[in-house]
Amino acid sequence: MAEVNGQEKTEQATAKKLSDTREEGRVAKSPEINSLAIFSTGIFILYFVKGFIGDKLYEISVYIFSSLGKLDITMELVKLYILKGSIFFMLIMGPLFLGLVIVSFAAGYGQVGFRLTPKALIPKFSNLNPVSGIKNKFFSSQPFFELLKSILKLIIIGWFSYIILAGMIKKSLLLVDNTVEETVQFMLNNSIDFLWKVSLIYLVIAAADFIFQKHKFKKNLMMTKQEVKEEHKQTEGDPQIKAQIKSKQFEIARNRMMQEVPKADVIITNPTHYAVALKYETGKYSAPKVVAKGVDLVAQKIKKIAKENDVHIHEDVFLARALYKACDIGDEIPENLYKAVAQIIAYVFQLKQDKKRKSII
C-alpha cells in the first residue's frame, strides 16, 4: 500500500479529485486500445477495397513488367514513373489514412469521452527539471516495466505471427504457375487473413492492458484519510468555521426576533419553559401571528423584555406548548387555536382600552 507522509492510501479517490485530475488531462486509458482500433480499422478498409487495390496493383504491375525490357531510362521517364507512383499511392492509401485518422479520435473518445482540458496545455516548469527527468527515466520502475511489457507483447505477437506465416509460406510455393493477377489476389487475401488473425491476438492484449491501466490509475489516485479530510474542508468548509458562522447567524436571527417582542400584543407562557409572542392587527392579519418564541433561557429573555416594555404576559401551559410546536416565527396561528387565542387577545385589547380611558380621566 502506497504511503504519503507516513500515512497509507486507504481511501478511494473522491469525485473532486477525479474531476481535478481529468481537468489536468490525466485519465485512465490504454494506448493498446488505440493501436487495436487503428489496426482493426485498417484491416476492414483493406478488406472492403481489396478488389480496387488488386486491380490497381495488377494494372501497374502489367504496365511496368510489360515494357521492362525495352525501356530507355531518361529523366522524363523517371518523372513519369514518380508521378504515376504518387497517384497510385494516393489512390490506394488515401482512404486508408483517412479512416485511420477518424478511428484514432473515436478510440480516444470511446475511452475517456470528450472534454476540453485547458490545464493540460499549460506548460509545467517542473517537467523541465533535468534532475527529476533523469530520475524518472532511469531510477524509476515505470520505464523498465513499460519496456518489459513491450518485449512481452512483441514475443507473443511474434510467436503467433511466425505460426501463421509458416503456413502461408508453404502455400506460396504453389504460385510459380499462377498469373500476375492470381498472384496479386493471393497476396491480398493472405495479407488480410494474416492481419485479422493478429488483430484477434492484439484484442486480448489490449483488453488486458485496458483493465490493468484502469486498476493502476484507480490505485494511484487513492488518498489518505488526512487528504480526504483536507479536501472536505476545502469544499465544505472548516467545521469549526461553519459552526461559528451558524452560531453568528443564529445570534443575529435571535436579536432580530427580540426586537419584535416590544411590538407584540401578548406573551403566552407556561410559565417557565416556553414563551410565544403574538401580534394581531385588525385588517392586516387574518389571524394573530407569532413574532417571537423560545424555550428556557430564550423564553426567560422574551418575558424579561416583555415586562420592560409593558407587554401583557398570559400563563397557559398547554396553549404555550401547542403554539410553540405548531408555529414558526412569522406564521399565523392554526385554526384549532383560534378560539383560545381570540379570548386572550380580546382580554388584552380590553385592558389596553381601559388604560387609555384611565389616562384620559
N, C-alpha and C positions, 0 to 999 in steps of 0.2 A: 504494500500500500504506500503510495507516494506521500511525502510529508512536506509541509510548509511551516517554517519557524518552529519545528519540533512537533507540530500537530498533524495528525493523519487526515488525509482527504477521505472522509467517510460519507459526505453528503452529495446527493445528485445536484447537478447544475440547476440553478434557478432559471425561471423564464427570462428574467432581466439579463442574466449572464449570457444565456443563449442568444438573446436579441442583440446584445452589445458585441458578442463575438461575430455574429452574422454581419453587423454593420461594418466591422473591420475586414470583412471579406474572408473570414475563416469559417469554413463549413466542412462537414463530413462528406467527402466524395472520393471516388476511386478513379484514378487515371485509366485503369484497365477497362472500365465501363465505356469510356470514350473511345479507347482503342478498339474494343469489340464492336461498338456501334459503327465506327468508320470502316472497319474490316468487313463486317457483315453487309453493310450497305454497298460497299464496292463489289462484293460477290453478286448481290441481287442485280445491280446495274449491269454488270458484265453478263449475267445470265440472260437478261431481257434484251440486251443489244448485241449478243454474241453473233447472231446472224449478220447484222450490219458490219460488225468488226471483221467477221470472217470474209465477207465479200470484199471489203476494202483491203484486207491483207492479201487476198487472192489477186486482186487487180494490181496492186503494187509489186507483188512477187513476180507475176507474169510480165509486167512492164520492165522490171529490172533484168530478170534472167533471160528473157527472150532476146534482148539486144545486148547482152553482156559481152559476147564475142566480137561484136562489130562496133563497139563504142570508140569514139575518138575523144579522149579526155581533153576538154577545153574549159576555160574559165566560165564560159556561158553555160556549158553543160553542168558544171558543178553548182552554179547558181540555180539552175533549173531544178536539179535534184534537191537542193536545200529548200527551195520554195515548195516543191511537191511534198517533201518530208514534213515541213512545218504545217502545211494544210492538213496532211494526213494525221499528224499528231493532234491538232486542234479538233478535228472531227471525231477522232477516236477517244481522246482523253477529256475533252471539254465537258460532256455530260457527266462523266465520272467525277471530275473535280468539283463541279457544281453541286452534285448530290452529296459529296463528302463534306463540303463546307456547311451545307444546310444541316446534315445529320450531326455534325460536331457540336453545333449550337443546341440542337434538340436534345442531345445526350446530356449536355451540361444542365440544361433547363429541367430535364427529367429527374436529375439527381437532387438539385438544390432549389429549383424554382427560379422565378425571375425577381430580382430586387436590385435596385441601384445602390451601390455602396461607395459613396464619395470618400469615406475614411480610408478605404483600401488604396486609393490613388495618392494619398498624402505620403510623401517620402519620409521614412523613418531614419534619422541620422544614426541611430544605434546600429542599424544594419551595415553602416559604412565603417564600423569599428573593425580594423583588421585583426585585432587580438581575439575578439569574440567570434569573428568569421573563421579564423583558423581553428579555434576551439570547437566550433560547431561542425566543421568539416572533418577534422582529424582526431578529435578527442571525444567524440560523441558516438553513441552506439547506433544512432539513426542511419548515418551513411552506410555503415557496414551491414546493417540489417537490410537496407534497400538493395545493396549490392548482392547480398545473399539471395534475396527474393528474386532479383533479375536473373541470376545464374540458374536458380531452380526452375524458373519459368522457361528459360532457354533450353534447359536439359529436357524438360517434359515435352515441349513443343518439338524440339529437335528429334527426340526419340520417336514420337508418333509420326512426324514428317518422314523420317527415314523408312518406317514400315510402309507408309502409304506410297512413297516414291519408288520403293523397291519393286512393288507390283507393277507400277506404271512403266518402269524402265524395261521390264520383261515384255510388256505389250508393245513398246515402241520398236522392238526388233523386227516386228512384222510390217513396218512402214516402208520397207525397201521397194516393194512393188506397188505402193499407192501413188495416186496422182497428187499434184500440188494441193488441189482443193481438198482432197481427202486427208492429207497430212495436216493442213491448217485446221480442219474441223476436228481432227483427233487431238491436236494441241489445245484447242479451245475447250473441248469437252472435258479433257483430263485435268486441265488447269482449274476449271470451275469445280470439278469433283474434289480435287485436292484442297482447294480453298475452303469449301464448305465443311469438309471434314476437320480441317484445322480450326475453323471457327467454332465448331462444337467443343473442341478441347479448350479453346480460349474462353468459351462461355462458362465453363466450370471454374476456370482460374479467375475470371472477372467476378463471378458471383461470390467466390470465397474471399477475394480481396475486398469487395464491397462490404461484406459482413464484418471483416476484420477492421476496415477503416472506420466503420460506424462505432464498433466497440472501442477502438483506440481513441477516437475523438471524444466519445462519452466519458471514457476513463480520464483523459487529460483535463477535461473541464470540471471534474469533481472538485468539491470545495470542502474546506474545513468548517467546523461548527462556528468558529470565530468569524470567518469570511461571510457566512450566511447571516450572522448577527449584524455585522457591519453593513452589509448590503441592505438589510431590513431597516436599519437606522437611516440610511440614505434615502430609501424610497418611502418609508412610512413615517420617518422622523424619530428622533430620540424619545423613548417612552417617558423619561423624566421631563423633557421639554414639553411633550404633548400633555402630560399631567398638569404642568404649571400653566400652560395655555388654557386647558379646560377649567382649571380652578379659577383663573382670572376671569374667564368668560362667565362662569357661574356667579362669581362675586359681582360682576357688572350687572348681570341679569337680576340678581337679588337686590342690589341697590336701586335699580330702576323700579323693581316691584315695590320696595319700601317707600318710594316717592309717591306711590299711588294710595298708600294706606290713609294719609290725612284726608284724601278726597272721597274715601269710602263712606257709605251711609251706616253700615253696621258691621261688627266683627262677630262671627259665630264661633264660639269656642267650647271646649268640652269639660273642664276649663284649663287643663294643664298641658295636654299633648298636642292638640290640634287647634288651628286658628285659620278661619277663612274670611277674607274681607269682601263684602258685597257692595255694589253700587247700582243704583237704579235711577234712570231719568225718564220721566213720562214723555212718550212721543219719540224718543230716540232709541230706547231699547224695548224689545218686545217682552223681555223678562230681565230680572236682575242678573248682573254679570259679575263673575269672580275677577277681582283686580289684584288679589294677593292671597297666598296661602302658604302654610308651613307647619312643620312639626317640631316639637321640643324647643330648642333654643331659638329657632326662627319664629316659632309660634309665640314665644315669650316676647321677642323683639317687636312683633307685629302688635301685640297687646300694649306694650310699653309706648310705642309711637301713637297708637290709638288714644290712650289715656292723655298723652301730652297734647293731642290735638282735639280733645273732647269728642272723639268718635265713640258712639254707643257700643258697648260690648254686651252680647247676649250669650248666656251659657245654655247649651243644649248638646249633650253628649252624642246622641245618635245623629242629629242633624249635622253637626260639625264633621263627624266621620264620613257621613254619606256625601256631603258636598266635597270634601277633600278627595275622596276616591272617584267621584263621578265627573269632576270638572278639572280642566286645566286652566291656567291663567288666561283670561280673555274669553272664556266660554260663558255662555248663558246657562243658567241652571236648568236641569231637566224638568219635564212636565210633572213627574211624580212628586217633586218637591215644591211645586208652585204654592200650594195651599199653606204649608208650614212656613215658608219664607215670606209669603204675602202678609201673613198675620204679624210677623216680626217687623217687616218694612212699614206696614201701616202704623204699628205702635210707635216706631222710631219717628216717622213723619209727624205723628200726633204730638210727640214730645217736643219736636223742633218748633211746631206751631205754638205750643203752649209757652215755650221760652220766648218766642218773638212777641207774643201778647204781653207777657210779663215785663219784657224790656220796654215796651211802648208805654205801659201804665207807669 
